[in-house]
Amino acid sequence: MKAVITAGGRITGEFAREAGTPIKALVRVRGVTMLDRIVDALRGAGAQRIAIVGGEEVRAACDDRVERVIDEAPTGAENLVKALRAWPDDGEPLVYATSDMPYVDAAAVDDFLRRVPGGHVALPLAEIGAFEARFPGAPPAGITLAGERVVNGDVFYVPAGMVERIESIAERLFNARKQPWLMARLVSPRILVRFLFRRLGIGHLEKHAHDVLGAPAIAVRNCAPELAFDADTVADYRYVSTHD
């Protein structure tokens, strides 16, 4: 299995001061950087080749632990494209992960990957009840679709032969990723209308992704909440610093 991790994100303000670094991937949580956690998780789940997209500090921190470090670009969207191009399309699927999951482990990644149907583009979903049970009192998370609240994970499965198709819309997807209404508007007017009237369900998004990519897409439900907690804010950091 081949994998790639994006590690170019920066943090500022209170978050950076309390964490002691402006580079999110190198934030230490209970003595271990978040970058080390995802590298260990991917190795434990079977990744034999791991590439990381990051800057010089990231290279210095992990150059001896992975097969390839790719110089970061100025923007997150460009780094996503670099990640998709990290390995040649050699008939193996690509697992893409972010570097801000402070609770990720090999068991969570392996469970997700084992449940991806062959040939599908996939991402994991954690149910909100399971997420809140695992992380009581954590900052609010998730999105409500057709009355169902879920939290999406930050590991993605790209089957062989799909990288170019995803790359063609990667920049738009990246720029809309944190704003559900923009994501809905991006995909189609019909999807946007469903979202605005709270009738947009996960199945609608899966079908539309299939139509756009020309390949089946799936949100794998009931995945481990550890895949869905990302440390984006100082509130997240304070939580993970005091909760195992």
ABEGO torsion letter per residue (X at the ends): XBBBBBAABBBBEAAAAAAGBABAAABBBGGBBAAAAAAAAAAAAGBABBBBBBBAAAAAAAAAABABBBBBBABAAAAAAAAAAABBBAGBBBBBBBAABAABBAAAAAAAAAABBBGBBBBBBBBAAAAAAABBGBBBBEBBBGGBBBBBBABBBBBBGAAAAAAAAAAAAAAAAABAAAAAAAABAAAAAAAAAGABBAAAAAAAAAAAAGBBBBBBBGBBAAAABBBABAAAAAAAAABX
